[in-house]
Amino acid sequence: MISLSKSIGAAGGFDVDNDKEINQILGNIKQFFSNLQRGRYYGDAQFPPQLALAKLSNEQLEEEGCLEEIEAQLINKNKYSTKWTKYAVYNFFIDKNNKPQY
């Protein structure tokens, strides 16, 4: 997680300037958090949801400054990937059994 957060540091003016690579990194972060939140039930490596680990990973991203870098990508060309990555990172605490109130 630390290597992903450091390589997305384009907003500070260093590291990756390649949009395709940033898009791939955002996708990897999104997939990581999605697997932690929902679990993974396909293939050989299956595991149940790991919400405590998702919370710890979110705190680690916050300490590394990656959350700010993800938000900085919203003004870049990667708005679609950034939106879904941000959604996956920030929604680790929502109980999927709760019905929407609207």
Secondary structure as UniProt FT lines:
FT   HELIX           2..7
FT   TURN            8..13
FT   HELIX           19..38
FT   HELIX           51..64
FT   HELIX           66..72
FT   HELIX           73..75
FT   HELIX           79..90
FT   TURN            91..93
FT   TURN            96..97
//
